[in-house]
């Protein structure tokens, strides 16, 4: 899929750098939604750790972000690697965690083995829970905390993908539970549930020649798929002081697909 030009609007929020002095970790930040979210947080003044497993891709992403971007290559499903990464993060502290990494297996449930389900749950649910567990003490120490989980409208409207749907629905539940537990410490926990987004992961739908992308766009109130930066804006809002009284909420960003469904 060809690169699309990003055009950030010159709003007061961007000019004032509302996240200046804040430190963020965005998982899966080398490309797609993760990159766009990291880019937007940096635009707002945050220093951003870009996580992923491909160091070369991370380096390219960090170069685009500039001096506020730095890389941290580790597998979020690897306990030892995650522990080592948080030793590095802990030296400066952490204010914002965006749990963006997610995997999907579109095969029907009868084609999935028990270990396939376990793998998706480990990456989509257990790892974000673990990262939040590690991040919360660092946030408490700095007096500021924003945990943002990237879920999916699959939590609201099931279209197959049983393992993926279950993991994202469970992550919505974890979001609410952690919001209740961490609220007394001033840490908010929210989720962003994107609809259909023009990312590299969805490129195959646009290249194999079927009419699925067009059909999905027609079922969306705005009549189109989202650009990745349109998910980054809501995530940046939840990371900011502007969302200081928002917690335990899943913000659906789907162009009206759920409403129109």
Secondary structure, DSSP 4 states (H G I P E B T S, - for coil): -----------HHHHTTTTTT-EEEETT-SSHHHHHHHHHHHHTT-EEEEEES-HHHHHHHHHHH-TTEEEEE--TT-HHHHHHHHHHHHHH--SEEEE-------S-GGG--HHHHHHHHIIIIIHHHHHHHHHHHHHHHHT-EEEEEE--GGGTS--S-HHHHHHHHHHHHHHHHHHHHHGGGTEEEEEEEE-SB--GGGHHHHHS--SHHHHHHHTSTTSSPBPTHHHHHHHHHHHSGGGTT--S-EEEESTTHHHH-
